[in-house]
Structures are given as C-alpha cells and as structure tokens.
Amino acid sequence: MTHPLTVAVLGPGGTGGLLAALLSRSGHRVICLAGEATAGTLRRTGISVRSRQFGDFTAPVEADTELREPVDACLLTVKHTALDAALTRVPPAALGDALVVPLLNGVEHPAALRAGYRPDRVAPAVIRVESTRTAPGVIEHGSPFTEIDLAGDTVPRARLDALAAHLTACGVTARVAGDETAALWAKMAFLAPFALLTTRYGVPLGEARTRHRAELEALVAETAAVSRACGAPADPALALSRYDAFPPAAKSSMQRDAEAGRPLELDAIGGALLRAAERHGVPVPVTARLVRELRD
C-alpha cells in the first residue's frame, strides 16, 4: 500500500470540502486553509457530507489560515473571483515539492499560477460535480458523480498518475488527461454557453435550451470555433446533445452566484472566451453580446 498523502485544500467550500472529506475518510492527512472563523469550525467539527454517491459521513480535518509546512499536493478550490486574495494563504516557500492543483473554471489561471509557483508543479485539473457548502464544514453533494481530469504538460507524468490513483481510491473518478489545453477547453466549451445563457435570462437549463435554442446553438458554435483555434478539439453536436440530456432544472454555478448576490466568474469564463477569440480572429457576436449584457 502506498503511503498516505498530506494534502492542503485552499477553500473548503462545495468542491474543496467534499474532496477534503473524501481524502480524510481514506486515511490521508488533510489541512484546510480558510479564514480564522471557518478554520476554527473545521478543527472542532470536521467536515460533514451528505451525498447520494458516497452516503452521509463526517471526517476530521486539520485547518489553518495559512500553509506552514510542505505538503504532497495543494488543491485550489476557490472561485476565480477569490483566487488572488486566497493565494496569500499559500506562500510558495511553504509548499516544498507539492503539486499545485487548481480546480477552477476558465483557461487563463494556469499561466498566472506558473508565474508564482514552480511551473513544473502546477497541474491544472477539471472537475465535474455538483456540490454546495451550506454552512462551514457542511457539504451537500447532489450529483451522482464526481469526476476529475488531471493535466499539466510540464508536470512529471508519474506525479499525476499517483495523485489520480489516490483520488480514485477515495471514490472519485480520476484520470490523467494527455493534453492540458484540450482538457481545459473541453470544460470551457461546455460551461461557457451553459453559464452565460442561464445567467443572462435567469432560467434553468430546460427553459434556456427550448426558449433560447437559437442563441444556445450560436454560443456552442462560437465556443467550439474558439476552442479549435486554441488547439483543442470541439464537437458542437455532442455539446448540444449533452445539454439536452441534462435535467431541465439544472442551473449553472454562475446563475446560482447571481441569484445569491455573489460576484460572478464572468471574466474568467466569458471574458477569457472573448480574449481568446480576439487573439485568433474568431468572430463571436452572440457571446460578446451576452457578456456585455451581463456586465451592464
């Protein structure tokens, strides 16, 4: 049996809290990094999970306001809007040889992280899960799946394979993606039309894909064109079939943020898409209009 890991989790919210609890339950040492109040709660109560996939359980974790020792991996699970402020909790000198694993939406953050941390240890990942923090240390995991694609073109493959194996042993469906750009754009190509359309009109996916079908098809086509220009394959027909297969009540995380009055990841998703389109000379009129209307 391989030795247990020491894993830091920056931002123990819906995604980070679920992964922290699963890792702890499997015998790994987990250090959650958060504000003083949240860290204190987690130290006292651990993390309680209610999950269709994993059942209901509580797992102990350590917690601090800042990373103070080397770890094997540091999962970055904050929203893009909070990333810069949160990274002050992870001093580069404290990380040791750790993998830095951002589980963020968008495609621009890996370059920014490689400017501040060891470039050959930044391992961008994509997660597919629906999980919500209802209170500090309380996680509601709603989706019957938790899937992670690990990437990192400059990271030693053995490090990625080992982390994927540990995550799989915890119950997550984890794999190593061969191409970082393709992995990030596969998520972006699905997320951007979903997030922009549902948030702009304030309706769940079922209503968006019927009442605003022409816009959805245009968004999918534009996003696929940008993805291909960036060197990542894209299949608009497959994307549309995935939207049609989703439960009609599904909402995007951006839409949930809008409903709760939280900052939107509009720049990380819509803004990044527009910047990539401009770099490659790809026309994206529908995307540009929706982003403009959401900014106003």
Order of alpha helices (4+ residues) and beta strands (2+ residues): beta-alpha-beta-alpha-beta-beta-beta-beta-alpha-beta-alpha-beta-beta-beta-beta-alpha-beta-alpha-alpha-alpha-alpha-alpha-alpha-alpha
